[in-house]
């Protein structure tokens, strides 16, 4: 979606919100959460501070848009993978697979962004609601459901340990652990 910002001559010019969000992610990746300011994003995007504020209203609006774009992208990837898999646990298998195939760039971007987002109570509430939506889709009333919940949480824990670089591992170790996690899910080829 593009919004309009007036140039010095009163002529509107388009501002691509996605490019501004890309700029915000680049600022966070380069400077960390503390560096995310409207001014820094404006400079990175090559627009005025007013242009950023016009698109998002405030820093909280920018954070909300960053979170929405990130979760929508991940949700779309999970849905794409789940559509190819049969069974009631397709969503959990797809979620684990999406985490498994996250590359280094996405992992570090996600870690930096999440570190930024949890500084805002509103964004933390949105993130909790997003996780709750996934977790409530898992029925823990059976051993399979409890294993699915465990697989979900294990994959997310591994993703965060790796993304925040608390644990370093080779690609072979990463894949081996995800194979173990997938074994928790019935009908999962490991």
Secondary structure, DSSP 8 states (H G I E B T S, - for coil): -EEEEE-TTS-EEEEEHHHHHHHHHHHHHHH-GGG--HHHHHHHHTS-HHHHHHHHSSHHHHHHHHHHHHHHHHHHHHHHHHTTS-STTHHHHHHHHHHHT--HHHHHHHHHHHHHHTTSHHHHHHHHHHHHHHHHTS-TTSHHHHHHHHHHHHHHHHHHHHHTTSS---HHHHHHHHHHHHTTSTT---
